[in-house]
C-alpha cells in the first residue's frame, strides 16, 4: 500500500471553520477522533463545504 502525505494550508482550515460558523455543513475527508475537549484529525485530505 502506498502512502501519500498531503498538507492542508492553515487558510484551508480557517475557511472550513468560518463556513461551519456561518451555518454550512462541513465534511472532513480523513480520520477524526475525539481528543480532550476537541478533535484530532489524522490523514485529512480535504474539507468539503455544503450549504444546509
C-alpha positions, 0 to 999 in steps of 0.5 A: 500500500502506498502512502501519500502525505498531503498538507492542508494550508492553515487558510484551508482550515480557517475557511472550513471553520468560518463556513461551519460558523456561518451555518454550512455543513462541513465534511472532513475527508480523513480520520477524526477522533475525539481528543480532550475537549476537541478533535484530532484529525489524522490523514485529512485530505480535504474539507468539503463545504455544503450549504444546509 
